[in-house]
Amino acid sequence: MLTKRIIACLDVKSGRVVKGVCFSDLRDAGDPAELACRHAAAGADEIVLLDISATREGRATLLDVVRRSGRQLFIPFTVGGGIRSLEEAAAVIEAGCDKVAVNSAAIARPELITEIASRFGSQAVVVAVDAKHAAPDSGWNVWVAGGTQPTGRDVLAWVREAEDRGAGEILLTSMDRDGTRIGFDCDLTSQVFRSVHIPVIASGGAGDASHFVDVFHQGLADAALAASIFHYGLNSIRELKRNLAEQGIPVRLPC
């Protein structure tokens, strides 16, 4: 049985890691390179760095931040935010990451997914999907530009298209749960899981170990990503993994 992955996320703005609630009210959490190293040492299976203001500011990803973070890591490292072309994807990979995450640019020009996959392989392409309920008791729509702009596109239709175009993973964030610490959206995650044949990373809402148990059992996620509970010392990745193992969830236990 494949192990479930625990991924630490670094949302970066102006070179600093920040975290908020429902994509707003951001507060400083520290230096990205230092936090990446700390989370890796604590047992994170992967690190994801998202330059959350790059798209809105119309600029490329901060490569110096990627270099400083990547040179200290010996686990898979994904970078996203402001990647609008094959050339920009190549630049962040050359700066030290293993995978690139694309979101707004992929919605604007879906061919970008295929271009990156053709050059670096599908395993290097993560399509990030920011999902929000279209209306109460309805489906979910895709939002872009750091969760500030609705697209009107249905989440399930988009993840299927992303897979068809060459995506290797889906990074699925529930905007309704982001930073709330009330638990992952297991309904959303399970529906996306059943819609594709590639790994689904659940994001948004982690508050304690039980939420990870739920998203792996009920949400069917292949991996779970969190930020604030790790940044602010509200939980330990090592302790979390021991708890998951006791619940019968296969994880890679840190030494």
PyRosetta script that sets phi, psi and omega in degrees:
from pyrosetta import init, pose_from_sequence

init()
pose = pose_from_sequence("MLTKRIIACLDVKSGRVVKGVCFSDLRDAGDPAELACRHAAAGADEIVLLDISATREGRATLLDVVRRSGRQLFIPFTVGGGIRSLEEAAAVIEAGCDKVAVNSAAIARPELITEIASRFGSQAVVVAVDAKHAAPDSGWNVWVAGGTQPTGRDVLAWVREAEDRGAGEILLTSMDRDGTRIGFDCDLTSQVFRSVHIPVIASGGAGDASHFVDVFHQGLADAALAASIFHYGLNSIRELKRNLAEQGIPVRLPC")
pose.set_psi(1, 134.5)
pose.set_omega(1, 179.3)
pose.set_phi(2, -68.7)
pose.set_psi(2, 140.1)
pose.set_omega(2, 178.0)
pose.set_phi(3, -73.9)
pose.set_psi(3, 150.2)
pose.set_omega(3, 175.2)
pose.set_phi(4, -85.2)
pose.set_psi(4, 141.5)
pose.set_omega(4, -176.3)
pose.set_phi(5, -101.2)
pose.set_psi(5, 142.3)
pose.set_omega(5, 172.5)
pose.set_phi(6, -109.4)
pose.set_psi(6, 121.2)
pose.set_omega(6, -173.4)
pose.set_phi(7, -117.9)
pose.set_psi(7, 130.2)
pose.set_omega(7, 176.0)
pose.set_phi(8, -94.5)
pose.set_psi(8, 131.6)
pose.set_omega(8, -177.0)
pose.set_phi(9, -107.8)
pose.set_psi(9, 136.9)
pose.set_omega(9, 175.6)
pose.set_phi(10, -115.9)
pose.set_psi(10, 104.3)
pose.set_omega(10, 173.8)
pose.set_phi(11, -85.9)
pose.set_psi(11, 116.7)
pose.set_omega(11, -172.4)
pose.set_phi(12, -111.4)
pose.set_psi(12, 132.3)
pose.set_omega(12, 173.9)
pose.set_phi(13, -135.5)
pose.set_psi(13, 127.5)
pose.set_omega(13, -179.2)
pose.set_phi(14, 53.4)
pose.set_psi(14, 37.4)
pose.set_omega(14, 175.1)
pose.set_phi(15, 82.1)
pose.set_psi(15, 2.6)
pose.set_omega(15, 180.0)
pose.set_phi(16, -122.6)
pose.set_psi(16, 148.6)
pose.set_omega(16, 175.5)
pose.set_phi(17, -77.3)
pose.set_psi(17, 132.5)
pose.set_omega(17, 179.6)
pose.set_phi(18, -130.1)
pose.set_psi(18, 161.6)
pose.set_omega(18, 174.8)
pose.set_phi(19, -150.7)
pose.set_psi(19, 141.2)
pose.set_omega(19, 179.5)
pose.set_phi(20, -137.3)
pose.set_psi(20, -157.5)
pose.set_omega(20, 178.4)
pose.set_phi(21, -126.5)
pose.set_psi(21, 126.5)
pose.set_omega(21, -179.2)
pose.set_phi(22, 52.3)
pose.set_psi(22, 40.9)
pose.set_omega(22, 174.6)
pose.set_phi(23, 71.3)
pose.set_psi(23, 19.0)
pose.set_omega(23, 178.5)
pose.set_phi(24, -142.3)
pose.set_psi(24, 179.7)
pose.set_omega(24, -179.6)
pose.set_phi(25, 54.0)
pose.set_psi(25, 54.0)
pose.set_omega(25, -175.6)
pose.set_phi(26, -73.2)
pose.set_psi(26, 142.4)
pose.set_omega(26, 173.2)
pose.set_phi(27, -132.5)
pose.set_psi(27, 154.3)
pose.set_omega(27, -175.1)
pose.set_phi(28, -70.9)
pose.set_psi(28, 138.7)
pose.set_omega(28, 178.6)
pose.set_phi(29, -122.2)
pose.set_psi(29, -8.4)
pose.set_omega(29, 176.0)
pose.set_phi(30, 132.6)
pose.set_psi(30, -173.7)
pose.set_omega(30, -179.8)
pose.set_phi(31, -81.3)
pose.set_psi(31, 131.7)
pose.set_omega(31, -175.5)
pose.set_phi(32, -62.1)
pose.set_psi(32, -41.1)
pose.set_omega(32, -179.3)
pose.set_phi(33, -65.1)
pose.set_psi(33, -42.4)
pose.set_omega(33, 179.9)
pose.set_phi(34, -65.4)
pose.set_psi(34, -43.5)
pose.set_omega(34, -179.8)
pose.set_phi(35, -68.2)
pose.set_psi(35, -38.5)
pose.set_omega(35, 178.2)
pose.set_phi(36, -59.6)
pose.set_psi(36, -45.3)
pose.set_omega(36, -180.0)
pose.set_phi(37, -64.6)
pose.set_psi(37, -42.9)
pose.set_omega(37, -179.4)
pose.set_phi(38, -63.0)
pose.set_psi(38, -45.5)
pose.set_omega(38, -178.7)
pose.set_phi(39, -66.9)
pose.set_psi(39, -37.5)
pose.set_omega(39, 177.9)
pose.set_phi(40, -63.5)
pose.set_psi(40, -43.3)
pose.set_omega(40, 179.6)
pose.set_phi(41, -65.8)
pose.set_psi(41, -29.1)
pose.set_omega(41, -178.7)
pose.set_phi(42, -80.3)
pose.set_psi(42, -7.0)
pose.set_omega(42, 175.9)
pose.set_phi(43, 113.6)
pose.set_psi(43, 9.0)
pose.set_omega(43, 176.2)
pose.set_phi(44, -60.9)
pose.set_psi(44, 140.4)
pose.set_omega(44, 179.3)
pose.set_phi(45, -80.8)
pose.set_psi(45, -28.2)
pose.set_omega(45, 179.7)
pose.set_phi(46, -152.0)
pose.set_psi(46, 161.1)
pose.set_omega(46, 173.6)
pose.set_phi(47, -121.6)
pose.set_psi(47, 135.4)
pose.set_omega(47, 173.8)
pose.set_phi(48, -118.5)
pose.set_psi(48, 125.7)
pose.set_omega(48, 176.4)
pose.set_phi(49, -112.7)
pose.set_psi(49, 121.8)
pose.set_omega(49, -179.8)
pose.set_phi(50, -118.6)
pose.set_psi(50, 116.3)
pose.set_omega(50, 176.3)
pose.set_phi(51, -80.4)
pose.set_psi(51, 90.3)
pose.set_omega(51, -165.2)
pose.set_phi(52, -73.9)
pose.set_psi(52, -15.8)
pose.set_omega(52, -179.5)
pose.set_phi(53, -103.6)
pose.set_psi(53, -3.0)
pose.set_omega(53, -174.6)
pose.set_phi(54, -61.2)
pose.set_psi(54, -46.2)
pose.set_omega(54, -177.5)
pose.set_phi(55, -65.1)
pose.set_psi(55, -46.4)
pose.set_omega(55, -178.9)
pose.set_phi(56, -64.3)
pose.set_psi(56, -31.9)
pose.set_omega(56, -179.7)
pose.set_phi(57, -88.8)
pose.set_psi(57, -0.8)
pose.set_omega(57, 176.5)
pose.set_phi(58, 64.4)
pose.set_psi(58, 36.1)
pose.set_omega(58, -178.7)
pose.set_phi(59, -129.8)
pose.set_psi(59, 168.8)
pose.set_omega(59, 178.3)
pose.set_phi(60, -80.0)
pose.set_psi(60, 167.1)
pose.set_omega(60, 177.9)
pose.set_phi(61, -61.0)
pose.set_psi(61, 146.6)
pose.set_omega(61, 179.2)
pose.set_phi(62, -73.2)
pose.set_psi(62, 97.9)
pose.set_omega(62, -173.4)
pose.set_phi(63, -66.7)
pose.set_psi(63, -30.7)
pose.set_omega(63, 179.6)
pose.set_phi(64, -65.6)
pose.set_psi(64, -35.4)
pose.set_omega(64, 176.5)
pose.set_phi(65, -66.3)
pose.set_psi(65, -40.9)
pose.set_omega(65, 178.2)
pose.set_phi(66, -62.2)
pose.set_psi(66, -45.5)
pose.set_omega(66, -179.0)
pose.set_phi(67, -62.4)
pose.set_psi(67, -47.0)
pose.set_omega(67, -178.1)
pose.set_phi(68, -62.9)
pose.set_psi(68, -37.5)
pose.set_omega(68, -179.7)
pose.set_phi(69, -75.9)
pose.set_psi(69, -45.9)
pose.set_omega(69, -174.7)
pose.set_phi(70, -65.3)
pose.set_psi(70, -34.2)
pose.set_omega(70, -175.7)
pose.set_phi(71, -68.8)
pose.set_psi(71, -15.2)
pose.set_omega(71, -179.4)
pose.set_phi(72, -100.1)
pose.set_psi(72, -1.5)
pose.set_omega(72, -173.2)
pose.set_phi(73, -104.8)
pose.set_psi(73, 142.5)
pose.set_omega(73, 175.9)
pose.set_phi(74, -126.4)
pose.set_psi(74, 23.8)
pose.set_omega(74, 173.4)
pose.set_phi(75, -126.3)
pose.set_psi(75, 162.5)
pose.set_omega(75, -179.0)
pose.set_phi(76, -54.7)
pose.set_psi(76, 138.7)
pose.set_omega(76, -173.7)
pose.set_phi(77, -130.7)
pose.set_psi(77, 119.0)
pose.set_omega(77, 179.9)
pose.set_phi(78, -109.5)
pose.set_psi(78, 139.5)
pose.set_omega(78, 179.5)
pose.set_phi(79, -128.4)
pose.set_psi(79, 136.4)
pose.set_omega(79, 177.1)
pose.set_phi(80, -145.0)
pose.set_psi(80, 168.6)
pose.set_omega(80, -179.7)
pose.set_phi(81, 108.0)
pose.set_psi(81, 112.4)
pose.set_omega(81, 177.1)
pose.set_phi(82, 78.1)
pose.set_psi(82, 11.5)
pose.set_omega(82, 178.5)
pose.set_phi(83, -89.1)
pose.set_psi(83, 106.4)
pose.set_omega(83, -172.1)
pose.set_phi(84, -114.2)
pose.set_psi(84, -4.5)
pose.set_omega(84, -175.9)
pose.set_phi(85, -151.7)
pose.set_psi(85, 166.8)
pose.set_omega(85, 175.9)
pose.set_phi(86, -61.0)
pose.set_psi(86, -37.8)
pose.set_omega(86, -179.4)
pose.set_phi(87, -64.3)
pose.set_psi(87, -40.9)
pose.set_omega(87, 178.6)
pose.set_phi(88, -70.5)
pose.set_psi(88, -34.0)
pose.set_omega(88, 174.6)
pose.set_phi(89, -63.3)
pose.set_psi(89, -43.4)
pose.set_omega(89, 179.1)
pose.set_phi(90, -62.2)
pose.set_psi(90, -37.6)
pose.set_omega(90, -178.1)
pose.set_phi(91, -64.1)
pose.set_psi(91, -42.5)
pose.set_omega(91, -178.9)
pose.set_phi(92, -73.7)
pose.set_psi(92, -32.2)
pose.set_omega(92, 175.2)
pose.set_phi(93, -66.5)
pose.set_psi(93, -42.8)
pose.set_omega(93, 177.1)
pose.set_phi(94, -65.3)
pose.set_psi(94, -25.6)
pose.set_omega(94, 179.2)
pose.set_phi(95, -77.5)
pose.set_psi(95, -11.9)
pose.set_omega(95, 173.3)
pose.set_phi(96, 131.1)
pose.set_psi(96, 7.3)
pose.set_omega(96, 178.3)
pose.set_phi(97, -98.4)
pose.set_psi(97, 164.5)
pose.set_omega(97, -179.3)
pose.set_phi(98, -99.3)
pose.set_psi(98, -28.3)
pose.set_omega(98, -178.1)
pose.set_phi(99, -138.0)
pose.set_psi(99, 155.8)
pose.set_omega(99, 174.1)
pose.set_phi(100, -117.8)
pose.set_psi(100, 141.9)
pose.set_omega(100, 175.8)
pose.set_phi(101, -107.1)
pose.set_psi(101, 129.4)
pose.set_omega(101, 178.6)
pose.set_phi(102, -122.1)
pose.set_psi(102, 144.0)
pose.set_omega(102, -177.0)
pose.set_phi(103, -137.5)
pose.set_psi(103, -85.3)
pose.set_omega(103, -175.8)
pose.set_phi(104, -57.6)
pose.set_psi(104, -44.4)
pose.set_omega(104, -177.4)
pose.set_phi(105, -66.3)
pose.set_psi(105, -32.1)
pose.set_omega(105, 178.9)
pose.set_phi(106, -70.9)
pose.set_psi(106, -35.0)
pose.set_omega(106, 175.6)
pose.set_phi(107, -66.7)
pose.set_psi(107, -42.8)
pose.set_omega(107, -178.6)
pose.set_phi(108, -68.1)
pose.set_psi(108, -37.1)
pose.set_omega(108, -178.3)
pose.set_phi(109, -144.5)
pose.set_psi(109, 86.5)
pose.set_omega(109, -175.6)
pose.set_phi(110, -58.1)
pose.set_psi(110, -21.6)
pose.set_omega(110, 178.7)
pose.set_phi(111, -60.9)
pose.set_psi(111, -20.7)
pose.set_omega(111, 179.8)
pose.set_phi(112, -60.1)
pose.set_psi(112, -36.3)
pose.set_omega(112, 178.9)
pose.set_phi(113, -59.3)
pose.set_psi(113, -47.2)
pose.set_omega(113, -179.0)
pose.set_phi(114, -66.2)
pose.set_psi(114, -39.6)
pose.set_omega(114, 179.9)
pose.set_phi(115, -61.6)
pose.set_psi(115, -44.7)
pose.set_omega(115, -179.5)
pose.set_phi(116, -69.6)
pose.set_psi(116, -41.7)
pose.set_omega(116, 179.7)
pose.set_phi(117, -63.5)
pose.set_psi(117, -38.4)
pose.set_omega(117, 179.8)
pose.set_phi(118, -66.4)
pose.set_psi(118, -33.7)
pose.set_omega(118, -178.5)
pose.set_phi(119, -82.6)
pose.set_psi(119, -44.0)
pose.set_omega(119, -172.2)
pose.set_phi(120, -115.6)
pose.set_psi(120, -6.6)
pose.set_omega(120, -177.5)
pose.set_phi(121, 96.8)
pose.set_psi(121, 149.0)
pose.set_omega(121, -178.7)
pose.set_phi(122, -61.3)
pose.set_psi(122, -28.8)
pose.set_omega(122, -178.7)
pose.set_phi(123, -64.5)
pose.set_psi(123, -15.5)
pose.set_omega(123, -179.1)
pose.set_phi(124, -96.4)
pose.set_psi(124, 1.7)
pose.set_omega(124, -175.7)
pose.set_phi(125, -115.7)
pose.set_psi(125, 114.4)
pose.set_omega(125, 175.4)
pose.set_phi(126, -110.4)
pose.set_psi(126, 123.3)
pose.set_omega(126, 175.3)
pose.set_phi(127, -95.7)
pose.set_psi(127, 114.7)
pose.set_omega(127, 179.5)
pose.set_phi(128, -85.9)
pose.set_psi(128, 131.9)
pose.set_omega(128, -177.6)
pose.set_phi(129, -126.2)
pose.set_psi(129, 115.4)
pose.set_omega(129, 174.8)
pose.set_phi(130, -94.0)
pose.set_psi(130, 112.8)
pose.set_omega(130, -172.1)
pose.set_phi(131, -111.5)
pose.set_psi(131, 139.7)
pose.set_omega(131, 178.9)
pose.set_phi(132, -141.0)
pose.set_psi(132, 141.6)
pose.set_omega(132, 178.2)
pose.set_phi(133, -55.4)
pose.set_psi(133, 129.8)
pose.set_omega(133, 178.1)
pose.set_phi(134, -67.9)
pose.set_psi(134, -36.1)
pose.set_omega(134, 178.3)
pose.set_phi(135, -166.1)
pose.set_psi(135, 161.4)
pose.set_omega(135, 178.9)
pose.set_phi(136, -54.0)
pose.set_psi(136, 135.6)
pose.set_omega(136, 177.8)
pose.set_phi(137, 60.2)
pose.set_psi(137, 30.6)
pose.set_omega(137, 177.1)
pose.set_phi(138, -125.9)
pose.set_psi(138, -166.3)
pose.set_omega(138, -179.9)
pose.set_phi(139, -79.9)
pose.set_psi(139, -162.2)
pose.set_omega(139, -176.9)
pose.set_phi(140, -121.9)
pose.set_psi(140, 143.8)
pose.set_omega(140, 175.4)
pose.set_phi(141, -108.9)
pose.set_psi(141, 155.3)
pose.set_omega(141, 177.1)
pose.set_phi(142, -86.9)
pose.set_psi(142, 134.2)
pose.set_omega(142, 173.6)
pose.set_phi(143, -116.2)
pose.set_psi(143, 153.3)
pose.set_omega(143, -178.8)
pose.set_phi(144, -132.6)
pose.set_psi(144, -174.7)
pose.set_omega(144, 179.1)
pose.set_phi(145, 56.1)
pose.set_psi(145, 52.6)
pose.set_omega(145, 179.1)
pose.set_phi(146, 66.3)
pose.set_psi(146, 30.1)
pose.set_omega(146, 178.7)
pose.set_phi(147, 76.8)
pose.set_psi(147, 22.5)
pose.set_omega(147, -177.6)
pose.set_phi(148, -106.0)
pose.set_psi(148, -14.0)
pose.set_omega(148, -174.7)
pose.set_phi(149, -129.6)
pose.set_psi(149, 122.7)
pose.set_omega(149, 175.8)
pose.set_phi(150, -76.5)
pose.set_psi(150, 147.3)
pose.set_omega(150, 178.7)
pose.set_phi(151, -107.1)
pose.set_psi(151, -19.2)
pose.set_omega(151, -175.1)
pose.set_phi(152, 79.4)
pose.set_psi(152, -0.8)
pose.set_omega(152, -178.8)
pose.set_phi(153, -85.1)
pose.set_psi(153, 140.0)
pose.set_omega(153, 178.7)
pose.set_phi(154, -75.2)
pose.set_psi(154, 133.6)
pose.set_omega(154, -176.3)
pose.set_phi(155, -60.6)
pose.set_psi(155, -46.9)
pose.set_omega(155, -175.6)
pose.set_phi(156, -65.3)
pose.set_psi(156, -39.0)
pose.set_omega(156, 177.3)
pose.set_phi(157, -65.9)
pose.set_psi(157, -38.9)
pose.set_omega(157, -177.9)
pose.set_phi(158, -68.9)
pose.set_psi(158, -41.2)
pose.set_omega(158, -179.0)
pose.set_phi(159, -66.9)
pose.set_psi(159, -33.6)
pose.set_omega(159, 176.4)
pose.set_phi(160, -66.0)
pose.set_psi(160, -42.1)
pose.set_omega(160, 177.9)
pose.set_phi(161, -64.7)
pose.set_psi(161, -41.8)
pose.set_omega(161, 179.8)
pose.set_phi(162, -59.6)
pose.set_psi(162, -42.3)
pose.set_omega(162, 177.3)
pose.set_phi(163, -63.4)
pose.set_psi(163, -44.8)
pose.set_omega(163, 180.0)
pose.set_phi(164, -60.1)
pose.set_psi(164, -31.2)
pose.set_omega(164, -177.8)
pose.set_phi(165, -85.8)
pose.set_psi(165, -4.9)
pose.set_omega(165, 173.6)
pose.set_phi(166, 120.3)
pose.set_psi(166, 5.4)
pose.set_omega(166, 178.4)
pose.set_phi(167, -62.2)
pose.set_psi(167, 143.5)
pose.set_omega(167, 178.8)
pose.set_phi(168, -99.1)
pose.set_psi(168, -20.6)
pose.set_omega(168, 179.0)
pose.set_phi(169, -152.6)
pose.set_psi(169, 157.8)
pose.set_omega(169, 172.4)
pose.set_phi(170, -115.5)
pose.set_psi(170, 125.1)
pose.set_omega(170, 173.1)
pose.set_phi(171, -101.5)
pose.set_psi(171, 103.8)
pose.set_omega(171, -169.8)
pose.set_phi(172, -103.4)
pose.set_psi(172, 114.7)
pose.set_omega(172, 178.9)
pose.set_phi(173, -110.9)
pose.set_psi(173, 124.6)
pose.set_omega(173, 173.1)
pose.set_phi(174, -83.1)
pose.set_psi(174, 110.3)
pose.set_omega(174, 178.2)
pose.set_phi(175, -65.2)
pose.set_psi(175, -30.0)
pose.set_omega(175, -179.6)
pose.set_phi(176, -68.8)
pose.set_psi(176, -24.6)
pose.set_omega(176, -177.6)
pose.set_phi(177, -105.2)
pose.set_psi(177, -12.9)
pose.set_omega(177, -172.5)
pose.set_phi(178, -51.7)
pose.set_psi(178, 122.3)
pose.set_omega(178, 175.3)
pose.set_phi(179, 72.5)
pose.set_psi(179, 2.3)
pose.set_omega(179, -175.7)
pose.set_phi(180, -82.2)
pose.set_psi(180, -24.5)
pose.set_omega(180, -178.4)
pose.set_phi(181, 62.5)
pose.set_psi(181, 28.5)
pose.set_omega(181, 178.2)
pose.set_phi(182, -104.5)
pose.set_psi(182, 4.0)
pose.set_omega(182, 178.4)
pose.set_phi(183, 114.7)
pose.set_psi(183, 152.9)
pose.set_omega(183, 177.5)
pose.set_phi(184, -67.2)
pose.set_psi(184, 157.6)
pose.set_omega(184, 174.4)
pose.set_phi(185, -84.6)
pose.set_psi(185, 91.8)
pose.set_omega(185, -174.6)
pose.set_phi(186, -69.5)
pose.set_psi(186, -30.2)
pose.set_omega(186, 177.8)
pose.set_phi(187, -65.0)
pose.set_psi(187, -50.4)
pose.set_omega(187, 177.5)
pose.set_phi(188, -57.5)
pose.set_psi(188, -48.9)
pose.set_omega(188, -175.9)
pose.set_phi(189, -62.5)
pose.set_psi(189, -44.5)
pose.set_omega(189, -178.5)
pose.set_phi(190, -66.3)
pose.set_psi(190, -36.2)
pose.set_omega(190, 179.1)
pose.set_phi(191, -68.0)
pose.set_psi(191, -38.9)
pose.set_omega(191, 176.4)
pose.set_phi(192, -67.0)
pose.set_psi(192, -43.1)
pose.set_omega(192, 178.1)
pose.set_phi(193, -54.6)
pose.set_psi(193, -43.3)
pose.set_omega(193, -177.8)
pose.set_phi(194, -74.9)
pose.set_psi(194, -12.5)
pose.set_omega(194, -177.4)
pose.set_phi(195, -90.6)
pose.set_psi(195, -16.5)
pose.set_omega(195, -175.7)
pose.set_phi(196, -131.9)
pose.set_psi(196, 172.4)
pose.set_omega(196, 178.4)
pose.set_phi(197, -117.2)
pose.set_psi(197, 14.4)
pose.set_omega(197, 179.1)
pose.set_phi(198, -113.2)
pose.set_psi(198, 160.8)
pose.set_omega(198, -177.9)
pose.set_phi(199, -59.6)
pose.set_psi(199, 145.1)
pose.set_omega(199, 177.8)
pose.set_phi(200, -118.1)
pose.set_psi(200, 124.9)
pose.set_omega(200, 176.9)
pose.set_phi(201, -100.8)
pose.set_psi(201, 121.5)
pose.set_omega(201, 179.2)
pose.set_phi(202, -88.3)
pose.set_psi(202, 138.8)
pose.set_omega(202, -179.8)
pose.set_phi(203, -144.6)
pose.set_psi(203, 145.3)
pose.set_omega(203, 174.7)
pose.set_phi(204, 104.6)
pose.set_psi(204, 105.2)
pose.set_omega(204, 171.8)
pose.set_phi(205, 115.1)
pose.set_psi(205, -4.0)
pose.set_omega(205, -177.1)
pose.set_phi(206, -63.0)
pose.set_psi(206, 131.4)
pose.set_omega(206, 178.4)
pose.set_phi(207, -131.4)
pose.set_psi(207, -29.1)
pose.set_omega(207, 176.8)
pose.set_phi(208, -156.1)
pose.set_psi(208, 178.7)
pose.set_omega(208, -174.4)
pose.set_phi(209, -61.5)
pose.set_psi(209, -33.5)
pose.set_omega(209, -178.6)
pose.set_phi(210, -62.0)
pose.set_psi(210, -29.7)
pose.set_omega(210, 179.6)
pose.set_phi(211, -68.4)
pose.set_psi(211, -35.0)
pose.set_omega(211, 176.2)
pose.set_phi(212, -69.6)
pose.set_psi(212, -40.2)
pose.set_omega(212, 175.7)
pose.set_phi(213, -58.0)
pose.set_psi(213, -45.5)
pose.set_omega(213, -179.4)
pose.set_phi(214, -62.3)
pose.set_psi(214, -44.5)
pose.set_omega(214, -174.9)
pose.set_phi(215, -71.4)
pose.set_psi(215, -26.3)
pose.set_omega(215, 175.6)
pose.set_phi(216, -80.6)
pose.set_psi(216, -39.3)
pose.set_omega(216, -179.5)
pose.set_phi(217, -80.1)
pose.set_psi(217, -54.6)
pose.set_omega(217, -174.9)
pose.set_phi(218, -87.5)
pose.set_psi(218, -38.7)
pose.set_omega(218, -178.3)
pose.set_phi(219, -82.8)
pose.set_psi(219, -13.9)
pose.set_omega(219, 177.1)
pose.set_phi(220, 63.7)
pose.set_psi(220, 19.6)
pose.set_omega(220, -176.3)
pose.set_phi(221, -65.7)
pose.set_psi(221, 148.6)
pose.set_omega(221, 174.6)
pose.set_phi(222, -85.3)
pose.set_psi(222, -26.3)
pose.set_omega(222, 179.8)
pose.set_phi(223, -152.0)
pose.set_psi(223, 158.4)
pose.set_omega(223, 177.6)
pose.set_phi(224, -131.8)
pose.set_psi(224, 135.8)
pose.set_omega(224, -175.7)
pose.set_phi(225, -115.4)
pose.set_psi(225, 140.9)
pose.set_omega(225, 177.5)
pose.set_phi(226, -145.7)
pose.set_psi(226, 162.7)
pose.set_omega(226, -178.5)
pose.set_phi(227, -131.0)
pose.set_psi(227, -73.0)
pose.set_omega(227, -170.0)
pose.set_phi(228, -59.8)
pose.set_psi(228, -37.1)
pose.set_omega(228, -176.9)
pose.set_phi(229, -67.1)
pose.set_psi(229, -22.5)
pose.set_omega(229, 175.6)
pose.set_phi(230, -90.2)
pose.set_psi(230, -42.1)
pose.set_omega(230, -177.0)
pose.set_phi(231, -61.1)
pose.set_psi(231, -41.7)
pose.set_omega(231, -172.3)
pose.set_phi(232, -99.9)
pose.set_psi(232, 16.0)
pose.set_omega(232, 173.6)
pose.set_phi(233, 70.0)
pose.set_psi(233, 23.4)
pose.set_omega(233, -179.7)
pose.set_phi(234, -80.8)
pose.set_psi(234, -12.7)
pose.set_omega(234, 177.9)
pose.set_phi(235, -156.9)
pose.set_psi(235, 158.7)
pose.set_omega(235, 177.7)
pose.set_phi(236, -111.4)
pose.set_psi(236, 132.2)
pose.set_omega(236, 179.1)
pose.set_phi(237, -61.7)
pose.set_psi(237, -39.9)
pose.set_omega(237, 178.8)
pose.set_phi(238, -61.6)
pose.set_psi(238, -47.0)
pose.set_omega(238, 178.6)
pose.set_phi(239, -64.6)
pose.set_psi(239, -40.7)
pose.set_omega(239, 179.0)
pose.set_phi(240, -59.5)
pose.set_psi(240, -45.3)
pose.set_omega(240, -178.3)
pose.set_phi(241, -66.1)
pose.set_psi(241, -37.6)
pose.set_omega(241, 176.5)
pose.set_phi(242, -62.5)
pose.set_psi(242, -40.2)
pose.set_omega(242, 178.4)
pose.set_phi(243, -63.7)
pose.set_psi(243, -43.4)
pose.set_omega(243, 179.4)
pose.set_phi(244, -63.6)
pose.set_psi(244, -42.0)
pose.set_omega(244, 179.3)
pose.set_phi(245, -61.8)
pose.set_psi(245, -38.3)
pose.set_omega(245, 178.5)
pose.set_phi(246, -65.9)
pose.set_psi(246, -25.2)
pose.set_omega(246, 178.4)
pose.set_phi(247, -88.6)
pose.set_psi(247, 7.1)
pose.set_omega(247, 177.8)
pose.set_phi(248, 81.8)
pose.set_psi(248, 14.9)
pose.set_omega(248, 178.7)
pose.set_phi(249, -93.7)
pose.set_psi(249, 122.5)
pose.set_omega(249, -177.1)
pose.set_phi(250, -71.1)
pose.set_psi(250, 120.4)
pose.set_omega(250, 178.2)
pose.set_phi(251, -137.2)
pose.set_psi(251, 160.8)
pose.set_omega(251, 174.6)
pose.set_phi(252, -87.4)
pose.set_psi(252, 111.4)
pose.set_omega(252, -178.1)
pose.set_phi(253, -79.6)
pose.set_psi(253, 133.8)
pose.set_omega(253, 178.5)
pose.set_phi(254, -67.8)
pose.set_psi(254, 154.2)
pose.set_omega(254, -179.6)
pose.set_phi(255, -68.4)
pose.dump_pdb("model.pdb")
